[in-house]
């Protein structure tokens, strides 16, 4: 613990259970001195254990359907009331695909469900930031981080439409990062994380194969949820004030590796 976030305040979206990157990040931020408001969709709040985390870090929980403008408005206003003003960071750890849940092949997706995927997994970042800008909710030099995956740049067949959603999410981060940077020095980045054994991630078809392959393809091995939480802390801190509009690969070197000896040996068996 280095008190990197002492005096800082922020919202963390998406803490479902103890496996969640958002859950672990909330703990890390709390350890580093931050005050936090937790938020998740009402259905996720019923399914998960967010109140347990809230008690552990003394944080209020404000439900929010990020596809609903009134819910987002309510979250931002109530967060400012709780903190007595603006705040300093946001973690966007939000993703949902009805098509993936229903096992729809990428070439046969339901387009109505597809729009919902984009609304929740991608444009929710835009809605949250636009609402923050409207209320002047983010302090000078605030930091926003959204979690993404390398399927936005490369093909992982079973990741399906979520690959498109993550590509859109990264684009929103770049575009809003420009406008919020010019307006108030707010920085917006995405973290492209290794496949991580979370409750949500495990719902993707072939996920265990993703994890095993990535482990063999990464010189440092897969980045854990705990390591991602630490990385988020660094991006929320004042040590990274000039980093913005970046897609930051946190994947043990996977993104820059063509092949490894371990993969070659596996293929030759």
JOQUI-V495829 format. One record per pair of residues at least 24 apart in sequence whose C-alpha atoms are under 10 Angstrom apart, sorted by the first residue. I is the first residue (numbers start at 1). J is the second residue. Records with the same first field share a line. If there is no record, write none. Layout:
I->J ; J
This chain:
1->28 ; 29 ; 30 ; 31 ; 32 ; 33
2->31 ; 32 ; 33
3->29 ; 30 ; 31 ; 32 ; 33 ; 34 ; 237
4->29 ; 31 ; 32 ; 33 ; 34 ; 233 ; 234 ; 236 ; 237 ; 238 ; 239
5->29 ; 30 ; 31 ; 32 ; 33 ; 34 ; 35 ; 88 ; 89 ; 233 ; 234 ; 236 ; 237 ; 238
6->30 ; 31 ; 32 ; 33 ; 34 ; 35 ; 237
7->32 ; 33 ; 34 ; 35 ; 87 ; 88
8->32 ; 33 ; 34 ; 35 ; 36 ; 86 ; 87 ; 88 ; 89 ; 139 ; 142 ; 236 ; 237
9->33 ; 34 ; 35 ; 36 ; 37 ; 79 ; 80 ; 83 ; 85 ; 86 ; 87 ; 88 ; 89 ; 90 ; 138 ; 139 ; 142 ; 236
10->34 ; 35 ; 36 ; 37 ; 38 ; 79 ; 80 ; 83 ; 86 ; 87 ; 88 ; 89 ; 90 ; 91 ; 138 ; 142 ; 143 ; 144 ; 236
11->35 ; 36 ; 37 ; 38 ; 39 ; 59 ; 61 ; 62 ; 75 ; 76 ; 79 ; 87 ; 88 ; 89 ; 90 ; 91 ; 92 ; 144
12->36 ; 37 ; 38 ; 39 ; 40 ; 61 ; 89 ; 90 ; 91 ; 92 ; 93 ; 145
13->37 ; 38 ; 39 ; 40 ; 41 ; 62 ; 63 ; 64 ; 66 ; 90 ; 91 ; 92 ; 93 ; 94 ; 146
14->38 ; 39 ; 40 ; 41 ; 44 ; 45 ; 48 ; 50 ; 91 ; 92 ; 93 ; 94 ; 95
15->39 ; 40 ; 41 ; 44 ; 45 ; 48 ; 49 ; 50 ; 51 ; 53 ; 54 ; 93 ; 94
16->40 ; 41 ; 44 ; 45 ; 46 ; 47 ; 48 ; 49 ; 50 ; 51 ; 53 ; 198 ; 199 ; 200
17->44 ; 45 ; 47 ; 48 ; 49 ; 50 ; 51 ; 52 ; 53 ; 198 ; 199 ; 200
18->48 ; 49 ; 50 ; 52 ; 53 ; 198 ; 199
19->196 ; 197 ; 198 ; 199 ; 200 ; 225 ; 226
20->93 ; 196 ; 197 ; 198 ; 199 ; 200 ; 201 ; 225 ; 226 ; 229
21->93 ; 147 ; 193 ; 196 ; 197 ; 198 ; 224 ; 225 ; 226 ; 227 ; 228 ; 229 ; 232
22->91 ; 92 ; 93 ; 94 ; 147 ; 225 ; 226 ; 228 ; 229 ; 232
23->49 ; 50 ; 53 ; 54 ; 93 ; 225 ; 226 ; 229
24->53 ; 225 ; 226 ; 227 ; 228 ; 229 ; 230
25->91 ; 225 ; 226 ; 227 ; 228 ; 229 ; 230 ; 231 ; 232 ; 233
26->53 ; 54 ; 57 ; 59 ; 91 ; 229 ; 232 ; 233
27->53 ; 54 ; 56 ; 57 ; 226 ; 229 ; 230
28->226 ; 228 ; 229 ; 230 ; 231 ; 232 ; 233
29->57 ; 229 ; 230 ; 232 ; 233 ; 234 ; 236 ; 237
30->56 ; 57 ; 58 ; 59 ; 233
31->57 ; 233
32->230 ; 233 ; 237
34->88 ; 89 ; 233 ; 236
35->59 ; 60 ; 83 ; 87 ; 88
36->60 ; 61 ; 79 ; 82 ; 83 ; 87 ; 89 ; 90
37->61 ; 62 ; 75 ; 78 ; 79 ; 80 ; 82 ; 83 ; 90
38->62 ; 63 ; 64 ; 75 ; 79 ; 91
39->63 ; 64 ; 65 ; 66 ; 75 ; 92
40->64 ; 65 ; 66 ; 93 ; 94
41->65 ; 66 ; 67 ; 71 ; 94
48->199
65->120 ; 124
66->94 ; 119 ; 120 ; 121 ; 123 ; 124 ; 125 ; 127 ; 128
67->116 ; 117 ; 118 ; 119 ; 120 ; 121 ; 122 ; 123 ; 124 ; 125 ; 127 ; 128
68->119 ; 120 ; 124 ; 127
69->124 ; 127 ; 128 ; 131
72->124 ; 127 ; 128 ; 129 ; 130 ; 131 ; 132
73->127 ; 128 ; 130 ; 131 ; 132 ; 134 ; 135
74->131
75->128 ; 131 ; 132
76->128 ; 129 ; 131 ; 132 ; 134 ; 135 ; 136 ; 137 ; 138
77->131 ; 132 ; 135 ; 137
79->137
80->132 ; 135 ; 136 ; 137 ; 138
85->136 ; 137 ; 138 ; 139
86->132 ; 135 ; 136 ; 137 ; 138 ; 139 ; 140 ; 142
87->132 ; 136 ; 137 ; 138 ; 139 ; 140 ; 142 ; 143
88->137 ; 138 ; 139 ; 140 ; 141 ; 142 ; 143 ; 144 ; 186 ; 236 ; 237
89->138 ; 139 ; 141 ; 142 ; 143 ; 144 ; 145 ; 186 ; 187 ; 188 ; 232 ; 233 ; 235 ; 236 ; 237
90->125 ; 128 ; 129 ; 138 ; 142 ; 143 ; 144 ; 145 ; 146 ; 188 ; 232 ; 236
91->125 ; 143 ; 144 ; 145 ; 146 ; 147 ; 190 ; 232 ; 236
92->121 ; 122 ; 124 ; 125 ; 128 ; 144 ; 145 ; 146 ; 147 ; 148 ; 190
93->121 ; 125 ; 145 ; 146 ; 147 ; 148
94->120 ; 121 ; 122 ; 124 ; 125 ; 146 ; 147 ; 148 ; 200
95->119 ; 120 ; 121 ; 122 ; 124 ; 147 ; 148 ; 162 ; 165 ; 166 ; 200 ; 201
96->120 ; 121 ; 122 ; 162 ; 165 ; 200
97->121 ; 160 ; 161 ; 162 ; 165 ; 204
98->161
99->160 ; 161 ; 162
100->158 ; 159 ; 160 ; 161 ; 162 ; 203 ; 204 ; 205
101->203 ; 204 ; 205
103->158 ; 160 ; 204 ; 205
104->158 ; 160 ; 161
105->157 ; 158 ; 159 ; 160 ; 161
106->157 ; 158 ; 159 ; 160 ; 161 ; 162
107->160 ; 161
109->160 ; 161
114->161 ; 162 ; 164 ; 165
115->165
117->161 ; 162 ; 164 ; 165
118->161 ; 162 ; 164 ; 165 ; 166 ; 168 ; 169
119->165
120->165
121->148 ; 162 ; 164 ; 165 ; 166 ; 168 ; 169
122->146 ; 148 ; 162 ; 164 ; 165 ; 166 ; 167 ; 168 ; 169 ; 170 ; 171 ; 172 ; 173
123->165 ; 168 ; 169 ; 172 ; 173
124->169 ; 172
125->169 ; 170 ; 172 ; 173 ; 176
126->169 ; 172 ; 173 ; 175 ; 176
129->172 ; 173 ; 176 ; 177 ; 180 ; 188
130->176 ; 180
133->179 ; 180 ; 183 ; 184
136->184
138->180 ; 184 ; 185 ; 186
139->184 ; 185 ; 186
140->180 ; 181 ; 183 ; 184 ; 185 ; 186 ; 187
141->180 ; 181 ; 184 ; 185 ; 186 ; 187 ; 236 ; 237 ; 238 ; 240 ; 241 ; 242
142->180 ; 181 ; 184 ; 185 ; 186 ; 187 ; 188 ; 235 ; 236 ; 237 ; 238 ; 241
143->177 ; 185 ; 186 ; 187 ; 188 ; 189 ; 232 ; 235 ; 236 ; 237 ; 238 ; 240 ; 241 ; 243 ; 244
144->173 ; 177 ; 186 ; 187 ; 188 ; 189 ; 190 ; 232 ; 235 ; 236 ; 244
145->173 ; 187 ; 188 ; 189 ; 190 ; 191 ; 232 ; 233 ; 235 ; 236 ; 244 ; 245 ; 246 ; 247
146->170 ; 173 ; 188 ; 189 ; 190 ; 191 ; 192 ; 232 ; 247
147->189 ; 190 ; 191 ; 192 ; 193 ; 228 ; 232 ; 247 ; 248
148->190 ; 191 ; 192 ; 193 ; 194 ; 247 ; 248 ; 249
149->190 ; 191 ; 192 ; 193 ; 194 ; 195 ; 247 ; 249 ; 250 ; 251
150->191 ; 192 ; 193 ; 194 ; 195 ; 247 ; 249 ; 250 ; 251 ; 254 ; 255
151->192
152->192
153->255
154->255
156->206 ; 210
157->205 ; 206
158->204 ; 205 ; 206 ; 207 ; 210
159->204 ; 205 ; 206 ; 207 ; 210
160->204 ; 205
162->204
166->190 ; 192
170->245 ; 246 ; 247
171->245 ; 246 ; 247
172->245
173->244 ; 245 ; 246 ; 247
174->244 ; 245 ; 246 ; 247
175->245
176->245
177->244 ; 245 ; 246
178->244 ; 245
181->244 ; 245
185->241 ; 242 ; 244
186->241 ; 242 ; 244
187->235 ; 236 ; 240 ; 241 ; 242 ; 243 ; 244 ; 245 ; 246
188->235 ; 243 ; 244 ; 245 ; 246 ; 247
189->235 ; 243 ; 244 ; 245 ; 246 ; 247 ; 248
190->232 ; 244 ; 245 ; 246 ; 247 ; 248 ; 249 ; 250
191->228 ; 231 ; 232 ; 235 ; 246 ; 247 ; 248 ; 249 ; 250 ; 251
192->228 ; 247 ; 248 ; 249 ; 250 ; 251 ; 255
193->222 ; 223 ; 224 ; 225 ; 227 ; 228 ; 248 ; 249 ; 250 ; 251 ; 252
194->218 ; 221 ; 222 ; 223 ; 224 ; 225 ; 228 ; 249 ; 250 ; 251 ; 252 ; 253 ; 254 ; 255
195->222 ; 223 ; 224 ; 225 ; 251
196->222 ; 223 ; 224 ; 225 ; 228
197->224 ; 225
198->225
213->254 ; 262 ; 263 ; 266
214->251 ; 252 ; 253 ; 254 ; 255 ; 263
215->251 ; 252 ; 254 ; 262 ; 263
216->254 ; 259 ; 260 ; 261 ; 262 ; 263 ; 264 ; 266
217->251 ; 252 ; 253 ; 254 ; 255 ; 256 ; 257 ; 258 ; 259 ; 260 ; 261 ; 262 ; 263 ; 264
218->251 ; 252 ; 253 ; 254 ; 255 ; 256 ; 257 ; 258 ; 259 ; 260 ; 262
219->251 ; 252 ; 253 ; 254 ; 256 ; 257 ; 259 ; 260 ; 262
220->251 ; 252 ; 253 ; 254
221->251 ; 252 ; 253 ; 254
222->250 ; 251 ; 252 ; 253 ; 254
223->250 ; 251 ; 252 ; 253 ; 254
224->250 ; 251 ; 252
227->251
